[in-house]
Amino acid sequence: MQQEEIQQLIKKAISVLAQLEAWLPPAPKAIDWDAKAFRWRKKGGTAWLEAIKVIDTIEENNLLHIAQQKQAIDTNTRFFLQGKPANNVLMTGARGTGKSSLVKAMLTKYASAGLRLIEVDKSDLGDLSDIIDLISHRPERFIIFCDDLSFDEGEVSYKALKSALDGSIATRSENVLIYATSNRRHLMPEYMRENLSTHHQADGEIHPGEAIEEKISLSERFGLWLAFYPFKQEDYLAIVDYWLNTLGCPQEYIEESHTEALQWAIQRGSRSGRVARHFASDWTARHMD
């Protein structure tokens, strides 16, 4: 074969390889294990842990009127960091009452003790086993955080979550817990028609439909349930006052704010900590010189 023909073959090979490279998924990015929080990212056929450079930090002291919930999750997280038995946590209830913020507060408090946080979207729950394998041999302690978790009819990604919680043949990794928040206690929609499959035997035993059992069994796999409730009016106003003080609003304007703060809550259909903070930001901006 002539030298010229060899050169032509090499050029063709390089061209083919370049085209193939465009179709291949990119190589996984190196993980910055010095980061305190991560986000599970996917692009094409590649998935990786992306370090979160700027973390939305919040202190426990910023979360008011959820003392019991704070104590429960703080104790569970502390036991986890100490290598003691600890539970996966499901936080359910009213929106804007501090469920997600409480998880962030645990990271703020315990990051220096080796706690790390990994955010995982519901659409990526099928990768839970890969994530756990990736971090199982690390010295840090990881909370996998699934925010605003719920499943629509026909979705099957909850099955991966069930296995990760308690149902896989593999031993549960001792340096991983799952914390999830949801507005639904049972995470999945329930319909009246499902009760039609319930029937009574001659001995009086009741056998609920398999669909109901499937839905309830998911939330039951979380060892610790924490319920969050809408705030009473006086609690809501106390949170408004706290954030107005924190934002540096003059005292004379704080005392005038309550009527408008209640109207603000009525317009939004919720007396929550989130609504109180939003109102405080707006009120302060309008009354600060």
Kinemage of the C-alpha trace (Angstrom):
@kinemage 1
@onewidth
@group {chain A} dominant
@subgroup {mainchain}
@vectorlist {calphas} color= white
{ca met a 1} P 0.000 0.000 0.000
{ca gln a 2} L 1.333 3.390 -1.015
{ca gln a 3} L 2.147 6.054 1.595
{ca glu a 4} L -0.511 8.345 0.107
{ca glu a 5} L -3.231 5.699 0.491
{ca ile a 6} L -2.225 5.123 4.110
{ca gln a 7} L -2.539 8.847 4.827
{ca gln a 8} L -6.005 8.920 3.256
{ca leu a 9} L -7.118 5.966 5.392
{ca ile a 10} L -5.816 7.684 8.511
{ca lys a 11} L -7.749 10.859 7.673
{ca lys a 12} L -10.946 8.860 7.126
{ca ala a 13} L -10.458 7.032 10.416
{ca ile a 14} L -9.947 10.320 12.250
{ca ser a 15} L -13.116 11.706 10.649
{ca val a 16} L -15.158 8.660 11.678
{ca leu a 17} L -13.826 8.820 15.233
{ca ala a 18} L -14.718 12.507 15.462
{ca gln a 19} L -18.291 11.762 14.408
{ca leu a 20} L -18.547 8.925 16.899
{ca glu a 21} L -17.183 11.133 19.678
{ca ala a 22} L -20.005 13.621 19.111
{ca trp a 23} L -22.534 10.857 19.823
{ca leu a 24} L -20.784 9.448 22.848
{ca pro a 25} L -21.714 10.783 26.307
{ca pro a 26} L -19.112 13.077 27.891
{ca ala a 27} L -16.788 11.629 30.480
{ca pro a 28} L -18.061 11.984 34.063
{ca lys a 29} L -16.823 15.106 35.773
{ca ala a 30} L -14.421 14.826 38.682
{ca ile a 31} L -16.207 15.116 42.040
{ca asp a 32} L -15.173 17.935 44.336
{ca trp a 33} L -15.315 16.043 47.626
{ca asp a 34} L -14.391 19.197 49.527
{ca ala a 35} L -17.867 20.608 48.826
{ca lys a 36} L -20.531 20.499 51.524
{ca ala a 37} L -23.522 20.048 49.217
{ca phe a 38} L -24.088 18.403 45.862
{ca arg a 39} L -26.727 18.079 43.182
{ca trp a 40} L -27.183 14.914 41.127
{ca arg a 41} L -27.022 15.967 37.473
{ca lys a 42} L -27.647 14.090 34.259
{ca lys a 43} L -26.904 14.913 30.659
{ca gly a 44} L -27.397 12.393 27.946
{ca gly a 45} L -26.087 9.108 29.237
{ca thr a 46} L -23.785 10.671 31.815
{ca ala a 47} L -24.599 11.412 35.455
{ca trp a 48} L -22.442 13.009 38.135
{ca leu a 49} L -22.384 14.733 41.513
{ca glu a 50} L -22.129 18.471 40.934
{ca ala a 51} L -20.775 20.515 43.813
{ca ile a 52} L -22.991 23.418 44.897
{ca lys a 53} L -20.669 26.384 45.251
{ca val a 54} L -23.068 28.854 46.907
{ca ile a 55} L -25.246 27.220 49.575
{ca asp a 56} L -28.500 28.701 50.842
{ca thr a 57} L -27.619 28.593 54.530
{ca ile a 58} L -30.180 28.972 57.280
{ca glu a 59} L -29.843 28.756 61.034
{ca glu a 60} L -32.085 26.743 63.341
{ca asn a 61} L -32.885 29.933 65.220
{ca asn a 62} L -34.549 31.306 62.075
{ca leu a 63} L -37.195 28.570 62.200
{ca leu a 64} L -39.916 29.436 64.691
{ca his a 65} L -42.855 27.482 66.167
{ca ile a 66} L -41.641 24.061 65.012
{ca ala a 67} L -39.684 23.220 68.161
{ca gln a 68} L -40.740 19.566 68.341
{ca gln a 69} L -39.857 18.935 64.710
{ca lys a 70} L -36.481 20.658 65.134
{ca gln a 71} L -35.634 18.583 68.176
{ca ala a 72} L -36.620 15.318 66.492
{ca ile a 73} L -34.624 15.856 63.298
{ca asp a 74} L -31.664 17.316 65.188
{ca thr a 75} L -31.492 14.251 67.452
{ca asn a 76} L -31.794 11.881 64.488
{ca thr a 77} L -29.084 13.733 62.540
{ca arg a 78} L -26.770 13.852 65.551
{ca phe a 79} L -27.161 10.103 66.117
{ca phe a 80} L -26.387 9.566 62.416
{ca leu a 81} L -23.153 11.547 62.679
{ca gln a 82} L -22.174 9.634 65.819
{ca gly a 83} L -22.581 6.303 64.035
{ca lys a 84} L -25.613 5.367 66.092
{ca pro a 85} L -28.810 3.916 64.587
{ca ala a 86} L -30.773 6.644 62.795
{ca asn a 87} L -33.868 6.766 60.607
{ca asn a 88} L -34.764 8.014 57.182
{ca val a 89} L -37.079 11.001 57.608
{ca leu a 90} L -40.321 11.994 55.887
{ca met a 91} L -41.583 15.519 56.593
{ca thr a 92} L -45.145 16.192 55.488
{ca gly a 93} L -47.752 18.878 55.899
{ca ala a 94} L -48.556 22.471 55.157
{ca arg a 95} L -46.460 24.297 52.596
{ca gly a 96} L -44.048 26.989 53.704
{ca thr a 97} L -43.780 25.760 57.292
{ca gly a 98} L -40.058 25.010 57.294
{ca lys a 99} L -39.679 21.443 56.044
{ca ser a 100} L -36.964 22.125 53.467
{ca ser a 101} L -35.396 24.858 55.577
{ca leu a 102} L -34.992 22.411 58.448
{ca val a 103} L -32.865 20.127 56.274
{ca lys a 104} L -30.720 23.082 55.206
{ca ala a 105} L -30.363 24.078 58.866
{ca met a 106} L -28.971 20.620 59.669
{ca leu a 107} L -26.293 21.106 56.998
{ca thr a 108} L -25.445 24.551 58.370
{ca lys a 109} L -25.124 23.147 61.878
{ca tyr a 110} L -23.303 19.900 61.190
{ca ala a 111} L -21.239 20.416 58.012
{ca ser a 112} L -18.133 20.885 60.140
{ca ala a 113} L -18.830 17.471 61.714
{ca gly a 114} L -18.768 15.748 58.314
{ca leu a 115} L -22.403 16.050 57.206
{ca arg a 116} L -22.974 16.436 53.471
{ca leu a 117} L -26.169 16.979 51.468
{ca ile a 118} L -27.096 15.610 48.040
{ca glu a 119} L -30.177 16.992 46.252
{ca val a 120} L -31.909 14.492 44.007
{ca asp a 121} L -34.886 15.346 41.792
{ca lys a 122} L -37.843 13.013 41.688
{ca ser a 123} L -37.103 12.281 38.030
{ca asp a 124} L -33.677 10.911 39.022
{ca leu a 125} L -34.792 8.568 41.801
{ca gly a 126} L -34.043 5.633 39.541
{ca asp a 127} L -30.348 6.472 40.072
{ca leu a 128} L -30.482 6.164 43.876
{ca ser a 129} L -28.590 2.886 43.931
{ca asp a 130} L -25.833 4.401 41.761
{ca ile a 131} L -25.579 7.425 44.045
{ca ile a 132} L -25.375 5.269 47.150
{ca asp a 133} L -22.690 3.072 45.558
{ca leu a 134} L -20.717 6.194 44.663
{ca ile a 135} L -20.614 7.535 48.231
{ca ser a 136} L -20.783 4.358 50.309
{ca his a 137} L -17.016 4.216 50.892
{ca arg a 138} L -16.554 7.906 51.672
{ca pro a 139} L -15.739 8.974 55.260
{ca glu a 140} L -18.395 11.713 55.232
{ca arg a 141} L -22.032 11.209 56.218
{ca phe a 142} L -24.522 11.956 53.453
{ca ile a 143} L -28.162 12.978 53.532
{ca ile a 144} L -29.880 12.396 50.196
{ca phe a 145} L -32.520 15.114 50.056
{ca cys a 146} L -35.696 14.768 47.960
{ca asp a 147} L -37.743 17.964 48.176
{ca asp a 148} L -41.471 18.293 47.483
{ca leu a 149} L -41.785 14.597 46.810
{ca ser a 150} L -44.993 13.116 45.429
{ca phe a 151} L -45.906 10.716 42.679
{ca asp a 152} L -48.660 10.890 40.095
{ca glu a 153} L -50.686 7.929 38.964
{ca gly a 154} L -48.683 5.688 36.665
{ca glu a 155} L -45.242 6.826 37.840
{ca val a 156} L -42.902 3.969 38.734
{ca ser a 157} L -39.843 5.854 40.034
{ca tyr a 158} L -41.153 5.408 43.583
{ca lys a 159} L -40.121 1.760 43.400
{ca ala a 160} L -36.443 2.758 43.359
{ca leu a 161} L -37.082 4.867 46.463
{ca lys a 162} L -38.757 1.928 48.194
{ca ser a 163} L -35.762 -0.277 47.509
{ca ala a 164} L -33.315 2.344 48.725
{ca leu a 165} L -35.270 2.867 51.936
{ca asp a 166} L -35.779 -0.742 52.884
{ca gly a 167} L -36.229 -3.481 50.378
{ca ser a 168} L -33.026 -4.090 48.491
{ca ile a 169} L -31.081 -7.309 48.942
{ca ala a 170} L -27.974 -5.176 49.447
{ca thr a 171} L -27.091 -4.005 52.955
{ca arg a 172} L -28.086 -0.424 53.658
{ca ser a 173} L -25.057 1.878 53.567
{ca glu a 174} L -24.347 3.120 57.080
{ca asn a 175} L -23.201 6.570 55.921
{ca val a 176} L -26.375 7.459 53.976
{ca leu a 177} L -29.834 8.609 55.054
{ca ile a 178} L -32.766 9.847 52.972
{ca tyr a 179} L -34.664 12.965 54.056
{ca ala a 180} L -37.764 13.824 52.025
{ca thr a 181} L -40.439 16.503 52.170
{ca ser a 182} L -43.949 16.278 50.783
{ca asn a 183} L -47.375 17.838 51.033
{ca arg a 184} L -48.813 14.301 50.946
{ca arg a 185} L -48.387 11.963 53.865
{ca his a 186} L -48.627 8.883 51.666
{ca leu a 187} L -46.719 10.499 48.755
{ca met a 188} L -49.106 9.115 46.141
{ca pro a 189} L -52.658 10.063 45.124
{ca glu a 190} L -55.464 8.006 46.591
{ca tyr a 191} L -58.892 7.651 44.998
{ca met a 192} L -62.271 6.703 46.365
{ca arg a 193} L -62.643 4.043 43.692
{ca glu a 194} L -59.743 2.129 45.233
{ca asn a 195} L -61.906 1.413 48.255
{ca leu a 196} L -64.292 -0.526 46.009
{ca ser a 197} L -61.814 -3.390 46.032
{ca thr a 198} L -62.253 -3.726 49.812
{ca his a 199} L -64.546 -6.621 50.693
{ca his a 200} L -65.791 -8.302 53.829
{ca gln a 201} L -65.332 -11.961 54.596
{ca ala a 202} L -67.758 -14.073 56.590
{ca asp a 203} L -65.429 -13.899 59.597
{ca gly a 204} L -65.480 -10.102 59.509
{ca glu a 205} L -61.931 -9.652 58.217
{ca ile a 206} L -61.366 -6.665 55.945
{ca his a 207} L -58.985 -6.963 53.011
{ca pro a 208} L -57.994 -3.576 51.566
{ca gly a 209} L -57.159 -3.379 47.878
{ca glu a 210} L -53.612 -3.980 46.764
{ca ala a 211} L -53.418 -0.473 45.318
{ca ile a 212} L -53.969 1.048 48.755
{ca glu a 213} L -51.347 -1.199 50.353
{ca glu a 214} L -48.817 -0.281 47.678
{ca lys a 215} L -49.264 3.423 48.319
{ca ile a 216} L -49.177 3.267 52.090
{ca ser a 217} L -46.145 0.983 52.170
{ca leu a 218} L -43.908 3.647 50.605
{ca ser a 219} L -44.272 6.204 53.388
{ca glu a 220} L -44.116 3.448 56.011
{ca arg a 221} L -40.528 2.730 54.994
{ca phe a 222} L -39.425 6.035 56.475
{ca gly a 223} L -38.558 5.401 60.094
{ca leu a 224} L -39.311 8.927 61.299
{ca trp a 225} L -42.388 10.930 60.298
{ca leu a 226} L -42.610 14.626 61.123
{ca ala a 227} L -45.857 16.514 60.557
{ca phe a 228} L -46.006 20.275 59.959
{ca tyr a 229} L -49.195 22.291 60.462
{ca pro a 230} L -50.405 25.768 59.435
{ca phe a 231} L -49.465 28.411 61.958
{ca lys a 232} L -51.978 30.065 64.244
{ca gln a 233} L -52.506 33.776 63.675
{ca glu a 234} L -50.406 34.843 66.641
{ca asp a 235} L -47.581 32.523 65.591
{ca tyr a 236} L -47.669 33.882 62.054
{ca leu a 237} L -47.478 37.471 63.336
{ca ala a 238} L -44.608 36.543 65.652
{ca ile a 239} L -42.688 35.219 62.632
{ca val a 240} L -43.455 38.444 60.748
{ca asp a 241} L -42.034 40.456 63.664
{ca tyr a 242} L -38.937 38.256 63.790
{ca trp a 243} L -38.097 38.778 60.127
{ca leu a 244} L -38.878 42.491 60.262
{ca asn a 245} L -36.432 42.818 63.158
{ca thr a 246} L -33.855 40.684 61.357
{ca leu a 247} L -34.141 42.835 58.238
{ca gly a 248} L -33.635 45.996 60.293
{ca cys a 249} L -37.099 47.472 59.959
{ca pro a 250} L -37.665 50.336 62.449
{ca gln a 251} L -39.726 49.349 65.483
{ca glu a 252} L -42.466 51.894 64.835
{ca tyr a 253} L -43.144 50.338 61.439
{ca ile a 254} L -43.148 46.802 62.857
{ca glu a 255} L -45.997 47.699 65.189
{ca glu a 256} L -48.024 49.027 62.256
{ca ser a 257} L -47.490 45.990 60.035
{ca his a 258} L -49.891 43.417 61.490
{ca thr a 259} L -53.083 44.406 59.661
{ca glu a 260} L -51.362 44.360 56.308
{ca ala a 261} L -49.497 41.164 57.237
{ca leu a 262} L -52.820 39.397 57.833
{ca gln a 263} L -54.212 40.700 54.548
{ca trp a 264} L -51.064 39.472 52.807
{ca ala a 265} L -51.649 35.978 54.258
{ca ile a 266} L -55.328 35.961 53.244
{ca gln a 267} L -54.412 36.855 49.665
{ca arg a 268} L -52.010 33.938 49.539
{ca gly a 269} L -54.258 31.493 51.342
{ca ser a 270} L -51.637 30.549 53.900
{ca arg a 271} L -50.228 31.661 57.250
{ca ser a 272} L -46.799 30.139 56.818
{ca gly a 273} L -43.243 31.048 57.624
{ca arg a 274} L -42.512 31.522 53.935
{ca val a 275} L -45.424 33.941 53.513
{ca ala a 276} L -44.320 35.821 56.652
{ca arg a 277} L -40.783 36.203 55.322
{ca his a 278} L -41.991 37.394 51.926
{ca phe a 279} L -44.221 39.974 53.580
{ca ala a 280} L -41.394 41.148 55.837
{ca ser a 281} L -39.114 41.664 52.832
{ca asp a 282} L -41.768 43.688 51.018
{ca trp a 283} L -42.759 45.754 54.090
{ca thr a 284} L -39.161 46.528 55.002
{ca ala a 285} L -38.291 47.609 51.479
{ca arg a 286} L -41.242 50.017 51.464
{ca his a 287} L -40.520 51.524 54.891
{ca met a 288} L -36.745 51.750 54.984
{ca asp a 289} L -35.175 55.100 54.140
